[in-house]
Amino acid sequence: MTLLMGYRVPQSRADITEEEIDAVAQTLRSGWLTSGPAVRDFEHAFSDYLGGGIHASATNSATLGLITALKAIGIGPGDEVITTTNTFTATAAAVHHLGGTPVLVDIDSDTLNIEPNRIEAAITPRTRALVPVHLGGLACDMDAIHDIATRHGLLVVEDAAHALPASSRGETVGAGRSAATVFSFYATKSITTGEGGMITCGDPALAERIKRLRLHGISSDAFNRLNGNTWLYDVTEAGFKANMTDIAASIGLVQLRKLDAMWQRRNDIARRYYEGLADLPLVLPAQPLPGDRHARHLFIVRLLPEVPFGRDQFIASMAELGVQCSVHYTPLHRHTVWQTLLDVDGRDFPVAEAVFARSLSLPLFSAMTDDDVSTVIEAVRSLLA
Ligand SMILES: *Cc1c(COP(=O)(O)O)cnc(C)c1O
């Protein structure tokens, strides 16, 4: 029954129940399919989840959420935006599509997040913003990042695709300290709407612009228009088509209610991994600072040098044992597009290179059974113990 694409334990599987299915059916029957009451309710519920007082704008993906947020803070041609090389291509592509230049920075070998000490060396007169990525759900040191941003007059937009729910230095990720924070509800993320994203922002004027830009640059959305009994609207700037549908939001509303329980389950699975793999020649994921919350989106392990075979061999052997592993990520500087556009190569990223060569992600998702967890632990032990 747990067979998915031939794996006994896949890398990830969405935690969807009859509740989400019923919610979608209800939305389909309601006659209102695109952005409407469900999106509004989802945005309010999301803001409340983060502690309230924050403006939340739902989008059709985190990728378009990043593009919308970066455009809203003024990123455009000629601007440089600093981010990590150890991320998904969308983080850098968002900057590129606005005419800006993503500037890649090496990572910390422990947290696997952007190395704050390397950020300042990458700042030029053209630098406008920092885009930290909370890899795997371990929040970046936001004190250090905001300190650099303040000293250099830069804005911060967080790529929090992995970081629901997470906190850094006692502050909930997305609760409003940065100019904007972008979450992903892609199928593998901690909650899903199939495809979707959420931009949070503490500044009402910036939130207003984000909401406008996500729907063509129109001054008020279709739902408000119809309910305000007016056909009149103005287009104030060229925006995007980045709004979320009510179909997606109805899934999100149910998923958000289950978020804490799903996080708890992933946390328990992670605890079993830490215990079951502790004596093996592996670097296990760095723990959050005391009091902070790790979203437990990914469980990234690194083979120590004494393991007599490589990472690719390890993943192939795990596949033979029925366990699907993955790699997060092939660093951006290794991809053709960024090598070509940014003129980067591995010599600029010695830490990311060394980490990438020996790292992989074990399956971690709330729908895993206890047997699934045992299968993964036994498979790793059979190869390394
Ligand atoms: C998933 C992901 C994105 C993109 O999210 P989408 O919702 O699929 O557009 C961006 N950045 C990171 C780090 C991601 O993992």
The ligand as an SDF file (V2000), in Angstrom:
LIG
                    3D

 15 15  0  0  0  0  0  0  0  0999 V2000
   10.0380   24.7590   -3.0890 C   0  0  0  0  0  0  0  0  0  0  0  0
   10.9900   25.8980   -3.0390 C   0  0  0  0  0  0  0  0  0  0  0  0
   10.7830   27.0990   -3.7310 C   0  0  0  0  0  0  0  0  0  0  0  0
    9.6910   27.2730   -4.7240 C   0  0  0  0  0  0  0  0  0  0  0  0
    8.4420   26.9900   -4.2260 O   0  0  0  0  0  0  0  0  0  0  0  0
    7.2170   26.8060   -5.2390 P   0  0  0  0  0  0  0  0  0  0  0  0
    6.0140   26.9630   -4.3550 O   0  0  0  0  0  0  0  0  0  0  0  0
    7.3300   25.4340   -5.8140 O   0  0  0  0  0  0  0  0  0  0  0  0
    7.3020   27.8510   -6.2730 O   0  0  0  0  0  0  0  0  0  0  0  0
   11.6480   28.1500   -3.5220 C   0  0  0  0  0  0  0  0  0  0  0  0
   12.7180   28.0340   -2.7110 N   0  0  0  0  0  0  0  0  0  0  0  0
   12.9690   26.8830   -2.0440 C   0  0  0  0  0  0  0  0  0  0  0  0
   14.1500   26.8240   -1.1370 C   0  0  0  0  0  0  0  0  0  0  0  0
   12.1310   25.7780   -2.2170 C   0  0  0  0  0  0  0  0  0  0  0  0
   12.4120   24.6240   -1.6000 O   0  0  0  0  0  0  0  0  0  0  0  0
  1  2  1  0
  2  3  1  0
  2 14  2  0
  3  4  1  0
  3 10  2  0
  4  5  1  0
  5  6  1  0
  6  7  2  0
  6  8  1  0
  6  9  1  0
 10 11  1  0
 11 12  2  0
 12 13  1  0
 12 14  1  0
 14 15  1  0
M  END
$$$$
